[in-house]
């Protein structure tokens, strides 16, 4: 299984980790994501929205770090299942349920 954090404790945002954390990201980084999307809608020049993009990235990385610290075992199990099963949610419902009970996304 791929590790979800590097040796320094920083989150590794693999596709499996991001997919497993998608509901949390959508909830907790909503304001940053909306600001970025609104910026992109107003101006197609990529340089104009770099700061908003950095804010999204920072929010997601901080959230992943918090999730890993708060519910390490459940997050690792869910992300590991997603990795092993090529991000197929249906094959990881048991791990998803345990992760969402340990770290609810709707609070």
TIMI-2910 file (N, C-alpha, C, CB; in pm, 1 decimal, decimal comma, always signed):
<rs>
+----------+----------+----------+----------+----------+----------+----------+----------+----------+----------+----------+----------+------+
!      n_x !      n_y !      n_z !     ca_x !     ca_y !     ca_z !      c_x !      c_y !      c_z !     cb_x !     cb_y !     cb_z ! resn !
+----------+----------+----------+----------+----------+----------+----------+----------+----------+----------+----------+----------+------+
!    +84,3 !   -119,0 !     +0,0 !     +0,0 !     +0,0 !     +0,0 !    +88,3 !   +124,7 !     +0,0 !    -95,6 !     +0,2 !   +122,5 !  Unk !
!    +47,4 !   +224,6 !    -73,9 !   +118,5 !   +350,6 !    -80,3 !    +97,7 !   +427,7 !    +50,2 !    +71,5 !   +433,8 !   -201,6 !  Unk !
!   +204,1 !   +491,4 !   +102,3 !   +186,4 !   +573,2 !   +223,0 !   +105,9 !   +698,9 !   +191,5 !   +323,4 !   +611,5 !   +283,1 !  Unk !
!    +31,6 !   +748,7 !   +290,1 !    -47,8 !   +869,9 !   +269,5 !    +26,4 !   +994,8 !   +314,8 !   -180,0 !   +859,2 !   +343,5 !  Unk !
!   +139,1 !   +977,6 !   +385,8 !   +222,4 !  +1090,3 !   +427,3 !   +368,5 !  +1056,5 !   +401,2 !   +199,9 !  +1124,7 !   +577,3 !  Unk !
!   +450,0 !  +1159,9 !   +383,9 !   +592,3 !  +1139,0 !   +364,4 !   +661,2 !  +1127,0 !   +500,8 !   +653,8 !  +1254,5 !   +281,1 !  Unk !
!   +791,6 !  +1100,8 !   +504,6 !   +860,6 !  +1085,1 !   +633,7 !   +851,1 !  +1207,6 !   +725,4 !  +1005,5 !  +1054,1 !   +609,0 !  Unk !
!   +832,2 !  +1325,4 !   +668,0 !   +819,3 !  +1447,7 !   +748,3 !   +677,6 !  +1468,2 !   +799,5 !   +861,7 !  +1568,5 !   +666,9 !  Unk !
!   +584,4 !  +1378,8 !   +763,1 !   +446,0 !  +1391,1 !   +808,4 !   +358,9 !  +1474,6 !   +717,2 !   +443,1 !  +1449,4 !   +944,6 !  Unk !
!   +412,4 !  +1515,4 !   +602,9 !   +334,3 !  +1594,2 !   +507,5 !   +251,1 !  +1500,4 !   +420,7 !   +426,8 !  +1682,9 !   +419,4 !  Unk !
!   +126,6 !  +1536,6 !   +392,2 !    +39,4 !  +1449,7 !   +312,6 !    +88,9 !  +1433,1 !   +169,1 !   -101,9 !  +1505,1 !   +311,6 !  Unk !
!    +72,9 !  +1313,2 !   +116,3 !   +100,8 !  +1284,3 !    -23,8 !    -34,9 !  +1274,1 !    -93,0 !   +186,7 !  +1151,4 !    -41,4 !  Unk !
!    -62,0 !  +1368,8 !   -178,1 !   -195,3 !  +1378,0 !   -239,5 !   -203,6 !  +1290,4 !   -364,8 !   -228,5 !  +1525,0 !   -275,0 !  Unk !
!   -202,0 !  +1158,9 !   -343,4 !   -220,4 !  +1066,6 !   -455,5 !   -367,4 !  +1068,2 !   -496,9 !   -174,7 !   +921,8 !   -417,7 !  Unk !
!   -396,0 !  +1010,9 !   -612,3 !   -535,7 !  +1007,7 !   -656,1 !   -622,2 !   +931,0 !   -556,9 !   -546,9 !   +944,7 !   -795,4 !  Unk !
!   -569,2 !   +822,5 !   -498,1 !   -646,6 !   +744,0 !   -401,9 !   -678,1 !   +826,2 !   -277,1 !   -570,4 !   +616,2 !   -363,1 !  Unk !
!   -581,3 !   +901,5 !   -228,4 !   -602,2 !   +986,0 !   -109,6 !   -704,2 !  +1095,5 !   -141,3 !   -467,4 !  +1049,2 !    -61,8 !  Unk !
!   -691,0 !  +1158,4 !   -257,3 !   -784,1 !  +1264,7 !   -294,8 !   -925,3 !  +1210,8 !   -316,1 !   -735,7 !  +1334,9 !   -421,3 !  Unk !
!   -936,6 !  +1096,0 !   -378,5 !  -1069,2 !  +1035,6 !   -398,5 !  -1131,1 !   +997,2 !   -264,1 !  -1059,1 !   +911,0 !   -490,4 !  Unk !
!  -1052,1 !   +938,6 !   -175,7 !  -1103,4 !   +898,5 !    -45,1 !  -1147,3 !  +1019,8 !    +37,2 !   -997,2 !   +819,0 !    +31,1 !  Unk !
!  -1082,0 !  +1132,4 !    +16,1 !  -1109,5 !  +1254,1 !    +93,7 !  -1200,9 !  +1351,7 !    +20,4 !   -979,6 !  +1323,5 !   +128,4 !  Unk !
!  -1256,3 !  +1312,5 !    -92,1 !  -1331,9 !  +1404,4 !   -177,5 !  -1446,9 !  +1474,6 !   -105,4 !  -1386,2 !  +1329,6 !   -295,6 !  Unk !
!  -1523,2 !  +1402,0 !    -25,5 !  -1636,4 !  +1464,7 !    +44,9 !  -1586,5 !  +1567,8 !   +145,4 !  -1722,0 !  +1357,9 !   +116,8 !  Unk !
!  -1476,1 !  +1534,9 !   +213,3 !  -1418,0 !  +1628,4 !   +310,2 !  -1368,0 !  +1753,9 !   +239,6 !  -1302,8 !  +1561,6 !   +388,3 !  Unk !
!  -1299,1 !  +1735,1 !   +127,4 !  -1246,2 !  +1848,3 !    +51,7 !  -1360,6 !  +1936,5 !     +2,4 !  -1160,8 !  +1799,2 !    -67,3 !  Unk !
!  -1464,5 !  +1875,6 !    -51,0 !  -1578,8 !  +1952,0 !   -101,4 !  -1643,7 !  +2034,8 !     +9,0 !  -1682,2 !  +1858,1 !   -163,4 !  Unk !
!  -1646,6 !  +1980,9 !   +128,9 !  -1709,5 !  +2050,5 !   +241,2 !  -1618,3 !  +2156,4 !   +302,1 !  -1749,9 !  +1950,8 !   +347,8 !  Unk !
!  -1497,4 !  +2116,5 !   +337,8 !  -1409,4 !  +2204,4 !   +414,7 !  -1332,6 !  +2304,8 !   +330,1 !  -1312,7 !  +2122,3 !   +491,9 !  Unk !
!  -1314,8 !  +2280,2 !   +202,2 !  -1241,9 !  +2373,0 !   +114,7 !  -1335,7 !  +2437,8 !    +12,4 !  -1127,5 !  +2299,5 !    +42,1 !  Unk !
!  -1463,2 !  +2438,0 !    +42,8 !  -1563,4 !  +2491,2 !    -49,8 !  -1538,3 !  +2636,8 !    -84,4 !  -1701,8 !  +2476,4 !     +9,0 !  Unk !
!  -1513,3 !  +2720,2 !    +14,3 !  -1494,2 !  +2864,1 !    -11,2 !  -1373,6 !  +2887,9 !   -101,7 !  -1476,3 !  +2940,7 !   +121,9 !  Unk !
!  -1263,6 !  +2819,1 !    -76,3 !  -1143,7 !  +2834,9 !   -157,8 !  -1167,4 !  +2786,0 !   -300,7 !  -1026,4 !  +2759,2 !    -94,9 !  Unk !
!  -1236,4 !  +2672,6 !   -314,1 !  -1266,7 !  +2619,5 !   -447,0 !  -1358,5 !  +2714,0 !   -524,8 !  -1331,6 !  +2480,8 !   -435,3 !  Unk !
!  -1459,7 !  +2767,1 !   -458,1 !  -1552,8 !  +2858,8 !   -525,6 !  -1480,8 !  +2987,0 !   -568,2 !  -1672,2 !  +2892,9 !   -432,8 !  Unk !
!  -1393,5 !  +3039,7 !   -482,9 !  -1319,0 !  +3160,5 !   -518,0 !  -1230,0 !  +3134,7 !   -639,8 !  -1233,7 !  +3208,4 !   -398,2 !  Unk !
!  -1167,4 !  +3018,0 !   -644,9 !  -1083,6 !  +2982,3 !   -759,1 !  -1168,4 !  +2969,2 !   -886,3 !  -1008,1 !  +2850,6 !   -731,2 !  Unk !
!  -1280,1 !  +2898,5 !   -877,0 !  -1366,0 !  +2880,9 !   -994,6 !  -1422,9 !  +3014,4 !  -1043,4 !  -1480,6 !  +2784,2 !   -962,4 !  Unk !
!  -1461,2 !  +3100,4 !   -951,8 !  -1512,2 !  +3232,2 !   -990,6 !  -1403,7 !  +3315,3 !  -1058,0 !  -1566,8 !  +3306,7 !   -868,1 !  Unk !
!  -1281,4 !  +3305,9 !  -1007,4 !  -1169,0 !  +3375,8 !  -1068,9 !  -1148,2 !  +3325,9 !  -1211,5 !  -1040,5 !  +3356,4 !   -985,5 !  Unk !
!  -1149,3 !  +3193,3 !  -1229,2 !  -1130,0 !  +3134,1 !  -1362,0 !  -1242,9 !  +3173,8 !  -1457,3 !  -1121,7 !  +2981,0 !  -1351,3 !  Unk !
!  -1362,6 !  +3187,2 !  -1402,6 !  -1477,3 !  +3225,1 !  -1486,1 !  -1462,4 !  +3370,1 !  -1534,1 !  -1610,5 !  +3207,5 !  -1407,3 !  Unk !
!  -1410,1 !  +3456,9 !  -1446,3 !  -1395,0 !  +3598,6 !  -1479,9 !  -1280,0 !  +3624,6 !  -1576,1 !  -1374,2 !  +3679,1 !  -1354,2 !  Unk !
!  -1172,4 !  +3546,7 !  -1562,1 !  -1052,2 !  +3574,2 !  -1641,6 !   -986,4 !  +3443,0 !  -1683,7 !   -952,0 !  +3661,7 !  -1561,5 !  Unk !
!   -976,6 !  +3420,5 !  -1812,7 !   -918,9 !  +3296,1 !  -1864,9 !   -765,5 !  +3294,4 !  -1856,1 !   -962,2 !  +3276,0 !  -2009,8 !  Unk !
!   -704,4 !  +3406,9 !  -1821,7 !   -560,0 !  +3412,9 !  -1807,2 !   -518,8 !  +3335,4 !  -1681,7 !   -511,1 !  +3560,3 !  -1800,2 !  Unk !
!   -445,2 !  +3224,7 !  -1696,7 !   -409,9 !  +3142,5 !  -1581,0 !   -332,8 !  +3216,9 !  -1472,1 !   -329,2 !  +3025,9 !  -1626,3 !  Unk !
!   -255,1 !  +3316,1 !  -1511,2 !   -175,0 !  +3390,1 !  -1412,8 !   -261,5 !  +3468,3 !  -1314,5 !    -80,3 !  +3485,4 !  -1483,9 !  Unk !
!   -378,9 !  +3506,1 !  -1356,3 !   -466,0 !  +3587,8 !  -1271,1 !   -518,7 !  +3511,1 !  -1149,7 !   -582,8 !  +3640,3 !  -1352,4 !  Unk !
!   -518,5 !  +3378,3 !  -1157,2 !   -579,0 !  +3298,5 !  -1050,5 !   -478,3 !  +3212,5 !   -974,4 !   -686,0 !  +3210,3 !  -1108,2 !  Unk !
!   -350,1 !  +3240,2 !   -992,0 !   -248,8 !  +3159,0 !   -924,9 !   -262,6 !  +3163,0 !   -772,3 !   -110,0 !  +3206,1 !   -965,2 !  Unk !
!   -288,4 !  +3279,9 !   -717,9 !   -300,6 !  +3290,8 !   -572,1 !   -421,5 !  +3212,9 !   -521,4 !   -311,6 !  +3438,2 !   -529,8 !  Unk !
!   -531,8 !  +3220,9 !   -594,0 !   -651,6 !  +3144,0 !   -555,3 !   -622,8 !  +2994,5 !   -563,7 !   -772,6 !  +3180,5 !   -646,0 !  Unk !
!   -546,7 !  +2952,4 !   -663,5 !   -507,6 !  +2812,3 !   -676,5 !   -420,6 !  +2767,0 !   -560,5 !   -434,2 !  +2790,1 !   -807,3 !  Unk !
!   -328,8 !  +2854,7 !   -518,2 !   -243,8 !  +2822,5 !   -402,5 !   -328,1 !  +2808,2 !   -275,9 !   -135,9 !  +2931,4 !   -382,3 !  Unk !
!   -431,5 !  +2890,1 !   -264,2 !   -519,6 !  +2881,6 !   -147,2 !   -594,8 !  +2748,2 !   -145,2 !   -619,8 !  +2999,3 !   -146,6 !  Unk !
!   -639,2 !  +2700,9 !   -261,1 !   -705,5 !  +2570,8 !   -270,0 !   -607,7 !  +2461,0 !   -229,8 !   -760,0 !  +2545,7 !   -413,3 !  Unk !
!   -488,1 !  +2465,9 !   -286,6 !   -386,6 !  +2364,7 !   -256,0 !   -353,8 !  +2363,3 !   -107,2 !   -259,2 !  +2390,1 !   -337,7 !  Unk !
!   -336,7 !  +2480,1 !    -49,4 !   -305,9 !  +2489,8 !    +93,2 !   -418,3 !  +2432,8 !   +178,4 !   -279,8 !  +2634,7 !   +131,9 !  Unk !
!   -541,9 !  +2465,1 !   +143,5 !   -657,1 !  +2413,2 !   +217,6 !   -659,8 !  +2260,5 !   +212,1 !   -788,6 !  +2471,0 !   +161,1 !  Unk !
!   -643,2 !  +2205,7 !    +93,2 !   -648,6 !  +2059,8 !    +76,8 !   -535,4 !  +1992,8 !   +153,8 !   -641,0 !  +2021,6 !    -72,4 !  Unk !
!   -413,5 !  +2044,2 !   +142,6 !   -301,0 !  +1982,1 !   +213,7 !   -317,7 !  +1991,2 !   +364,9 !   -169,6 !  +2048,0 !   +172,3 !  Unk !
!   -366,6 !  +2105,0 !   +414,1 !   -391,8 !  +2117,6 !   +558,5 !   -501,4 !  +2021,2 !   +603,3 !   -431,4 !  +2262,5 !   +594,0 !  Unk !
!   -604,3 !  +2007,7 !   +522,8 !   -712,5 !  +1914,0 !   +554,9 !   -661,0 !  +1770,0 !   +556,3 !   -828,0 !  +1928,0 !   +453,4 !  Unk !
!   -582,6 !  +1732,8 !   +456,2 !   -528,2 !  +1596,8 !   +452,1 !   -439,7 !  +1569,2 !   +573,4 !   -448,3 !  +1575,2 !   +322,9 !  Unk !
!   -361,9 !  +1667,2 !   +612,1 !   -277,6 !  +1651,8 !   +731,0 !   -364,7 !  +1631,4 !   +855,0 !   -185,5 !  +1775,3 !   +749,4 !  Unk !
!   -469,6 !  +1712,6 !   +867,3 !   -561,3 !  +1700,0 !   +981,5 !   -629,3 !  +1562,8 !   +981,4 !   -668,0 !  +1812,4 !   +977,9 !  Unk !
!   -677,5 !  +1519,0 !   +866,0 !   -743,8 !  +1388,9 !   +858,2 !   -647,7 !  +1276,9 !   +895,5 !   -800,2 !  +1365,5 !   +717,6 !  Unk !
!   -525,1 !  +1287,4 !   +848,3 !   -428,0 !  +1182,5 !   +879,7 !   -397,1 !  +1179,2 !  +1029,5 !   -298,6 !  +1203,7 !   +799,4 !  Unk !
!   -390,6 !  +1296,2 !  +1091,6 !   -362,0 !  +1301,9 !  +1235,4 !   -481,5 !  +1256,6 !  +1318,6 !   -322,0 !  +1443,6 !  +1275,7 !  Unk !
!   -602,0 !  +1284,5 !  +1271,0 !   -723,2 !  +1256,8 !  +1346,8 !   -771,0 !  +1112,5 !  +1333,7 !   -832,1 !  +1349,5 !  +1302,6 !  Unk !
!   -763,6 !  +1058,5 !  +1214,6 !   -814,7 !   +923,0 !  +1191,6 !   -720,1 !   +845,8 !  +1098,9 !   -957,8 !   +928,0 !  +1130,9 !  Unk !
!   -598,2 !   +831,6 !  +1144,4 !   -490,4 !   +771,4 !  +1065,5 !   -526,2 !   +633,9 !  +1012,4 !   -365,2 !   +761,7 !  +1148,4 !  Unk !
!   -566,8 !   +544,6 !  +1102,1 !   -592,6 !   +405,8 !  +1063,2 !   -702,4 !   +396,3 !   +958,1 !   -630,6 !   +323,0 !  +1185,3 !  Unk !
!   -811,8 !   +466,6 !   +979,9 !   -926,2 !   +460,4 !   +888,8 !   -894,7 !   +525,4 !   +752,9 !  -1047,8 !   +529,1 !   +952,9 !  Unk !
!   -823,5 !   +638,4 !   +757,2 !   -787,1 !   +704,7 !   +632,4 !   -690,9 !   +618,2 !   +551,6 !   -724,4 !   +841,9 !   +660,6 !  Unk !
!   -591,5 !   +562,2 !   +618,4 !   -495,4 !   +475,8 !   +549,2 !   -564,6 !   +353,4 !   +489,5 !   -384,1 !   +431,6 !   +645,6 !  Unk !
!   -658,6 !   +295,1 !   +563,7 !   -729,6 !   +176,9 !   +514,4 !   -814,2 !   +211,5 !   +392,2 !   -818,3 !   +117,1 !   +625,0 !  Unk !
!   -884,3 !   +324,1 !   +397,8 !   -970,9 !   +364,5 !   +286,4 !   -887,0 !   +402,0 !   +163,9 !  -1060,8 !   +483,4 !   +328,0 !  Unk !
!   -784,6 !   +484,5 !   +184,2 !   -698,3 !   +523,7 !    +72,3 !   -627,2 !   +401,0 !    +15,1 !   -594,8 !   +629,9 !   +117,7 !  Unk !
!   -586,6 !   +308,6 !   +101,7 !   -521,9 !   +185,8 !    +55,2 !   -616,1 !   +101,3 !    -28,1 !   -470,9 !   +104,9 !   +173,1 !  Unk !
!   -740,0 !    +90,1 !    +14,3 !   -839,9 !    +16,1 !    -61,7 !   -864,5 !    +82,4 !   -196,7 !   -971,0 !     +6,1 !    +17,3 !  Unk !
!   -876,4 !   +213,9 !   -196,3 !   -897,5 !   +287,0 !   -321,4 !   -778,5 !   +266,9 !   -415,5 !   -919,1 !   +437,6 !   -293,3 !  Unk !
!   -659,5 !   +270,7 !   -361,9 !   -539,0 !   +249,4 !   -442,7 !   -539,0 !   +109,3 !   -503,3 !   -412,1 !   +270,5 !   -357,6 !  Unk !
!   -564,1 !    +10,8 !   -419,2 !   -562,5 !   -128,7 !   -463,0 !   -670,2 !   -156,9 !   -567,7 !   -581,2 !   -221,3 !   -343,4 !  Unk !
!   -786,1 !    -92,7 !   -552,0 !   -900,5 !   -116,9 !   -640,6 !   -918,9 !     -8,2 !   -746,4 !  -1026,7 !   -128,3 !   -558,7 !  Unk !
!   -813,8 !    +62,3 !   -779,3 !   -813,9 !   +164,2 !   -883,8 !   -926,8 !   +266,1 !   -866,4 !   -825,4 !    +98,4 !  -1019,5 !  Unk !
!   -940,7 !   +315,6 !   -744,2 !  -1037,6 !   +420,6 !   -710,5 !  -1182,7 !   +383,9 !   -738,0 !  -1004,6 !   +544,1 !   -786,0 !  Unk !
!  -1216,2 !   +257,9 !   -722,3 !  -1355,2 !   +212,7 !   -737,1 !  -1425,1 !   +219,7 !   -601,3 !  -1361,1 !    +67,3 !   -794,8 !  Unk !
!  -1507,9 !   +321,8 !   -583,5 !  -1577,1 !   +341,3 !   -456,3 !  -1655,6 !   +217,5 !   -412,7 !  -1670,7 !   +460,0 !   -466,6 !  Unk !
!  -1723,7 !   +154,8 !   -505,5 !  -1809,8 !    +41,4 !   -471,6 !  -1735,3 !    -73,3 !   -405,1 !  -1877,7 !     -9,2 !   -595,0 !  Unk !
!  -1606,9 !    -86,1 !   -432,3 !  -1528,7 !   -195,1 !   -374,8 !  -1469,9 !   -160,1 !   -237,8 !  -1417,4 !   -233,4 !   -469,4 !  Unk !
!  -1493,9 !    -36,9 !   -192,4 !  -1433,1 !     +9,2 !    -66,7 !  -1535,9 !    +67,1 !    +30,4 !  -1326,6 !   +113,8 !    -96,0 !  Unk !
!  -1661,0 !    +25,6 !    +19,6 !  -1766,4 !    +82,5 !   +104,4 !  -1743,6 !    +57,8 !   +253,3 !  -1900,3 !    +25,5 !    +64,4 !  Unk !
!  -1690,9 !    -58,5 !   +288,4 !  -1665,8 !    -89,3 !   +429,9 !  -1561,5 !     +8,1 !   +487,5 !  -1617,4 !   -236,9 !   +446,2 !  Unk !
!  -1453,8 !    +30,3 !   +413,4 !  -1349,3 !   +122,7 !   +457,5 !  -1399,2 !   +267,1 !   +456,6 !  -1225,4 !   +109,3 !   +368,2 !  Unk !
!  -1482,3 !   +299,8 !   +358,0 !  -1539,8 !   +434,1 !   +350,7 !  -1626,8 !   +461,2 !   +473,4 !  -1622,6 !   +451,0 !   +221,2 !  Unk !
!  -1709,4 !   +364,9 !   +509,0 !  -1797,7 !   +380,0 !   +624,4 !  -1717,0 !   +401,3 !   +752,5 !  -1888,5 !   +257,0 !   +638,8 !  Unk !
!  -1613,1 !   +322,4 !   +771,9 !  -1529,0 !   +336,1 !   +892,0 !  -1460,5 !   +472,4 !   +894,3 !  -1423,0 !   +223,4 !   +897,7 !  Unk !
!  -1410,5 !   +517,7 !   +779,2 !  -1343,9 !   +648,1 !   +769,3 !  -1441,4 !   +761,7 !   +798,9 !  -1282,4 !   +666,7 !   +629,4 !  Unk !
!  -1560,2 !   +755,3 !   +741,5 !  -1656,7 !   +863,5 !   +761,0 !  -1715,7 !   +864,0 !   +902,1 !  -1768,5 !   +852,1 !   +658,8 !  Unk !
!  -1715,6 !   +750,3 !   +968,9 !  -1757,7 !   +747,8 !  +1110,0 !  -1650,0 !   +807,6 !  +1199,1 !  -1789,5 !   +603,7 !  +1155,0 !  Unk !
!  -1523,2 !   +777,1 !  +1168,3 !  -1411,5 !   +829,1 !  +1248,2 !  -1389,8 !   +978,0 !  +1223,5 !  -1283,0 !   +751,9 !  +1216,5 !  Unk !
!  -1407,6 !  +1020,2 !  +1101,1 !  -1389,4 !  +1161,1 !  +1062,7 !  -1506,0 !  +1204,9 !   +974,4 !  -1253,4 !  +1182,0 !   +988,4 !  Unk !
!  -1618,5 !  +1243,2 !  +1035,5 !  -1734,8 !  +1283,1 !   +957,5 !  -1704,9 !  +1404,5 !   +869,6 !  -1851,7 !  +1313,2 !  +1050,0 !  Unk !
!  -1754,2 !  +1403,0 !   +746,6 !  -1731,6 !  +1513,7 !   +654,7 !  -1839,4 !  +1620,5 !   +665,0 !  -1724,3 !  +1462,5 !   +513,4 !  Unk !
!  -1949,7 !  +1588,1 !   +728,8 !  -2063,4 !  +1680,7 !   +731,3 !  -2080,2 !  +1750,3 !   +864,8 !  -2190,0 !  +1607,5 !   +697,6 !  Unk !
!  -1970,5 !  +1773,8 !   +931,8 !  -1979,0 !  +1847,7 !  +1060,4 !  -1917,7 !  +1983,4 !  +1048,3 !  -1910,0 !  +1770,8 !  +1173,1 !  Unk !
+----------+----------+----------+----------+----------+----------+----------+----------+----------+----------+----------+----------+------+
</rs>
